[in-house]
């Protein structure tokens, strides 16, 4: 089942689990976590199956296992079943950082930013120190809910409060938060201060925000930085070309496409493997 998961063959994992249950084969926390992961990738069609696996976890005594609980929280939240996801969390005797991150990530996924912030406050009260993944989930929730002030306060307190030095992912997440709110000038200043921690993803996010909010001046600067950072990235040239096309600078848009073509910047070609039986 684990090997099938690595190959992305989720349907066979679900069928194999059903076979194991029918034949009375013993299941453990790894089995349950694996099938729940497979179900989370095939939702919403498999929501009913998730409930059945949850019942199996309860009957087999693994419902309180951290890995199984996190998988249940993740699977239910991906299907929008936030109340059920929270119920699984509340039934845990002493949820650890992984369980808390799972529920926060579920809230963020469903645009429940205030719940993400509230869960972080609960962690502070319990003296549980979040890691970078937890903070990324909280900031993502703030971004999708427009909670700019809350997100900035969390970001600014990372080093002093949690001992987390913001890296590229956290900078990119805050840039996305500011950009969605139309604060592209502030987002650019943040990236300029970040220096080596500002990567292509963050600048690409800024350029996208400039396109949405029609900020040509900053967008031009972001486009230049992007092409300097990723001179061999075909996707970057396409994004920059589209930006110039949308602001009406058709000549530069054409030139950038020509540069990409002259450098033979092409998307990775896919190959098919065919086995011929004699």
Secondary structure, 3 states (H helix, E strand, C coil): CHHHHHCCCHHHHHHHHHHHHHHCCCCCHHHHHHHHHHHHCCCCCCHHHHHHHHHHHHHCCCCCCHHHHHHHHHHHHHCCCHHHHHHHHHCCCCCCHHHHHHHHHHHHHCCCHHHHHHHHHHHHHCCCCCCHHHHHHHHHHHHHHCCHHHHHHHHHCHHHHHCCCCCHHHHHHHHHHHHHCCCHHHHHHHHHHHHHHCCHHHHHHHHHHHHHCCCHHHHHHHHHHHHHHCCCCHHHHHHHHHHHHHCCCHHHHHHHHHHHHHCCCCCCCCCCCCCCCC
